Amino acid sequence: MIIGGKEDKKGDKVILRHFVEMSGGEKSRIGILTTATQYPTETGEEYDELFRSLGCPDTQIFHLDTRESAEEGELKKRLETCTGLFITGGDQVRLTSLLGGTFFYDELRDRWHDGMPIGGTSAGAAVMSCHMIMSALEVEDEYIVEMGVGFCLIEDAIIDQHFSQRARFGRLMTAIAHNPQVMGIGIDENTAIHVQDDGSVFSVLGEHSVTVFDGKKLEYVDTTDHGDNTNITISGVRLHSLASGYRFDLITRKLCSSAPREEDDDDQPQE
């Protein structure tokens, strides 16, 4: 479950409710990873209360703020009791720099391979992909995007969060211009994608939209400097904008079904 940030915490809580259901509902025990945030205690307590209010009877909070703390052997037993793990927002670089390659990271990936669902919001969303946006600086209408390596829970993609609300079209397009073999997936606030266990398809839920840039078959790209002109030139990007209820095939890179309608159960796949 990859969330674009600022998910609803006071209303119907559709996205968080969905994650609780994914994790086992009334039989769930959700781990809460607070490494990304500078306010781990407050953030951990907030999500603990939220998940309990949605029927999760127990949580396990992981305050891991050093690489040393992420190497403790007892983390294995704590992770084994979790039926789902949720990564809070903050700074995605803290997640990779403090956890990448540690005992906790390896155990987390093992649990994920065994079928434990993982959710993340904001920074916790950005870290899901292999190609991760670490930072972006806008200088005279040009985006300088610094890339890093994320947790690789979703392949062939770059995840960007708070997408429409923070006008991140330019920075994700720049990232795709430099990495055309991967898709750019921009997720709006209070919006999420639920990726199937085999990683082949995702479905959209929440208030706003998900934007997908596919540069695999670019017709032309130029990211070099030409005197005073440092803007990129790019042509042939395939664009998809998906609202709640739609599904997207990450293998074929196509819309794989129309939105579900109660009166019509025979929707045909679309391209």
C-alpha positions in Angstrom: 0.0 0.0 0.0 1.7 3.2 -1.2 0.2 6.4 0.0 0.8 9.9 -1.4 0.8 11.5 2.0 -1.7 13.3 4.2 -4.1 10.4 4.2 -7.4 11.0 6.0 -7.1 10.5 9.7 -10.4 12.0 10.9 -13.1 11.0 8.5 -13.9 7.6 7.0 -10.1 6.8 7.0 -10.6 4.8 3.8 -6.9 4.2 3.1 -5.8 3.4 6.6 -8.9 1.2 7.0 -7.9 -0.7 3.8 -4.4 -1.3 5.2 -5.8 -2.7 8.4 -8.0 -5.1 6.4 -5.0 -6.1 4.3 -3.1 -6.9 7.5 -5.8 -9.1 9.0 -8.5 -6.8 10.4 -9.5 -7.8 13.9 -6.6 -10.3 13.9 -4.0 -7.9 12.8 -0.9 -6.8 14.6 0.6 -3.8 12.7 4.2 -2.7 13.1 4.8 1.0 12.9 8.2 2.1 11.6 9.0 5.7 12.6 12.6 6.0 11.3 11.7 8.7 8.7 10.3 11.2 11.1 12.0 13.6 13.5 9.1 13.1 15.9 9.0 9.3 16.4 7.2 9.2 19.7 4.4 11.5 18.7 4.0 9.9 15.2 4.1 6.3 16.6 1.4 7.1 19.1 -0.7 8.8 16.5 -0.7 5.7 14.2 -1.1 3.4 17.2 -4.4 5.2 18.1 -5.5 5.3 14.4 -5.0 1.6 13.8 -6.6 0.6 17.1 -9.6 2.8 16.2 -10.0 0.8 13.0 -10.1 -2.6 14.7 -6.4 -3.5 14.9 -6.1 -4.9 18.5 -2.3 -4.5 18.8 0.6 -2.7 17.3 4.4 -3.0 17.5 6.3 0.3 17.3 9.8 0.3 15.8 11.7 3.4 16.8 15.0 2.8 14.9 17.0 5.9 14.8 20.6 4.5 14.4 22.1 1.7 12.3 23.1 0.1 15.6 19.5 -0.1 16.8 18.6 -1.7 13.4 21.1 -4.5 14.0 19.5 -5.9 17.2 18.7 -9.6 17.0 15.4 -9.3 18.9 13.9 -7.4 16.0 13.4 -10.7 14.2 11.0 -12.0 16.8 9.2 -8.7 16.9 8.8 -8.6 13.1 7.6 -12.2 13.1 4.6 -11.3 15.3 3.5 -8.5 12.8 0.8 -9.2 10.2 1.6 -5.9 8.5 4.1 -3.0 8.7 3.5 0.7 8.1 6.2 3.2 7.3 5.5 6.7 8.4 6.4 10.0 6.6 9.4 12.2 7.2 12.6 12.0 5.2 13.1 9.0 2.9 16.9 9.5 3.1 16.8 8.7 6.8 15.1 5.4 5.9 17.8 4.3 3.4 20.8 5.7 5.3 19.8 4.3 8.7 18.2 1.0 7.6 19.7 0.0 4.2 21.6 -3.2 4.5 20.9 -3.7 8.2 19.6 -6.8 10.0 16.1 -5.1 10.2 16.1 -4.4 6.5 16.9 -8.0 5.6 14.3 -9.4 8.0 11.7 -6.9 6.7 12.3 -8.0 3.1 12.1 -11.7 4.2 8.7 -11.0 5.9 7.5 -9.2 2.8 8.6 -12.1 0.6 6.6 -14.4 2.9 3.5 -12.3 2.2 3.4 -9.6 5.0 1.8 -6.4 3.6 3.9 -3.2 3.8 2.3 0.2 3.7 4.0 3.6 3.6 3.0 7.3 3.4 4.9 10.2 2.0 8.6 9.4 2.6 7.4 5.9 3.4 6.0 5.8 -0.1 9.0 7.2 -1.9 11.3 4.5 -0.4 9.2 1.7 -1.9 10.8 1.8 -5.3 14.3 0.9 -6.4 14.9 4.3 -8.0 14.2 6.8 -5.3 14.0 10.6 -5.5 16.3 11.8 -2.6 15.9 15.5 -3.2 15.0 18.0 -5.9 16.1 21.6 -6.3 14.4 24.0 -8.6 16.8 26.6 -10.0 15.5 29.1 -12.7 12.7 26.7 -13.8 15.1 23.8 -14.0 14.8 20.8 -11.7 18.0 19.2 -10.4 16.9 15.8 -9.2 19.2 13.7 -7.0 18.4 10.0 -7.2 19.2 7.2 -4.8 18.3 3.5 -4.2 15.2 2.7 -2.2 13.9 -0.5 -0.6 13.1 -2.1 -4.0 9.6 -3.3 -3.0 8.3 -2.2 -6.4 10.5 -2.5 -9.5 10.8 -0.5 -12.7 9.3 2.6 -11.1 10.0 5.9 -9.4 7.4 6.9 -6.7 6.7 10.6 -6.1 4.3 11.7 -3.4 2.2 14.8 -2.6 2.2 14.9 -6.4 -0.5 17.4 -7.6 -0.6 19.3 -4.3 3.1 20.2 -4.5 3.3 20.6 -8.3 5.8 17.8 -8.8 5.1 17.2 -12.4 8.4 18.8 -13.5 10.6 16.9 -11.1 9.1 13.5 -11.9 9.4 14.2 -15.6 13.0 15.2 -15.1 13.6 11.9 -13.2 12.0 10.0 -16.1 14.1 11.9 -18.7 17.2 10.6 -16.9 15.8 7.1 -16.3 13.4 6.4 -19.3 13.4 2.6 -18.7 11.3 3.1 -15.5 7.9 4.4 -14.9 7.2 7.5 -12.8 4.2 7.1 -10.5 3.0 10.3 -8.9 0.5 9.8 -6.1 -1.7 12.6 -4.8 -2.4 13.3 -1.2 -5.1 11.1 0.5 -4.6 8.7 -2.4 -2.9 5.4 -2.6 -2.1 2.4 -4.8 -2.6 -1.1 -3.6 0.0 -3.3 -5.4 -0.9 -7.0 -5.8 1.3 -9.5 -4.1 3.0 -10.5 -7.3 3.8 -6.9 -8.2 2.0 -7.0 -11.5 -1.0 -4.8 -11.0 -2.0 -1.9 -8.8 -5.4 -0.4 -8.0 -6.1 3.2 -7.0 -8.1 4.2 -3.9 -8.6 7.5 -2.1 -9.7 11.1 -2.9 -7.6 12.2 -5.8 -5.5 10.7 -8.7 -2.4 8.8 -9.6 -0.3 10.0 -12.6 1.9 7.5 -14.5 4.7 8.6 -16.8 6.0 5.9 -19.1 9.2 6.9 -20.9 10.2 3.4 -22.2 9.4 4.3 -25.8 10.6 7.9 -25.8 10.9 9.3 -29.3 13.4 12.0 -28.2 15.2 13.2 -25.1 17.9 15.9 -24.6 19.1 16.6 -21.1 22.3 18.4 -22.1 23.1 22.1 -21.6 22.8 24.4 -24.6 24.3 27.7 -23.5 21.8 29.4 -21.2 19.2 26.8 -21.8 19.4 24.0 -19.2 15.8 22.8 -19.5 15.2 19.3 -20.7 13.6 18.4 -24.0 11.6 15.2 -24.1 9.0 13.8 -26.5 6.9 10.7 -26.6 6.2 10.1 -22.9 3.1 8.1 -22.4 0.8 9.6 -19.8 -1.9 8.0 -17.7 -4.1 9.6 -15.0 -6.0 7.2 -12.9 -8.8 7.9 -10.4 -10.0 5.7 -7.5 -11.3 2.3 -8.6 -9.0 2.0 -11.7 -6.4 -0.7 -12.1 -3.0 -0.5 -13.9 -0.8 -3.3 -15.2 2.8 -2.7 -14.3 4.0 -5.4 -16.7 2.2 -4.3 -19.9 2.1 -0.6 -18.7 -1.5 -0.3 -19.6 -4.8 0.4 -18.0 -6.1 -3.1 -17.3 -9.8 -2.4 -16.4 -12.4 0.3 -16.2 -13.7 1.4 -12.8 -16.0 -1.2 -11.2 -19.7 -0.5 -11.6 -22.4 -2.4 -9.7 -24.7 -2.4 -12.7 -22.0 -3.8 -15.1 -19.7 -6.6 -14.1 -18.5 -7.2 -17.6 -16.0 -4.4 -18.1 -13.6 -5.1 -20.8 -9.9 -4.3 -20.5 -8.9 -1.0 -22.1 -5.6 0.2 -23.6 
